[in-house]
Amino acid sequence: MSDLMNRLSLSAAHAKSNDRQPTAQMLLEAIEAIDARDARIAELATALRDVLDLSDSRKRRELAEIKEIIAKARSTLAAPGISNQ
């Protein structure tokens, strides 16, 4: 994901230097949206951990599967080459 962020930043700088302000602004907004999405994912993961910490041991085993699924989903979202829209 950081490679994508670097490429977007470089493209925004290039667009700005070539006096293509609308393109630069769009790229900067994309970077902000990705950052906001990542922050929200981290927030949701923390909330899930808090719920798991409140669970009793029986529920914890059941919720462990959910935790694994969410971890796989986060990994998929972070994988390069995935189009996130």
Stockholm file with secondary structure:
# STOCKHOLM 1.0

chainA/1-85         MSDLMNRLSLSAAHAKSNDRQPTAQMLLEAIEAIDARDARIAELATALRDVLDLSDSRKRRELAEIKEIIAKARSTLAAPGISNQ
#=GR chainA/1-85 SS CHHHHHHHHHHHHHHHHTTCHHHHHHHHHHHHHHHHHHHHHHHHHHHHHHHHHHSCHHHHHHHHHHHHHHHHHHHHHHSTTCCCC
#=GC SS_cons        CHHHHHHHHHHHHHHHHTTCHHHHHHHHHHHHHHHHHHHHHHHHHHHHHHHHHHSCHHHHHHHHHHHHHHHHHHHHHHSTTCCCC
//
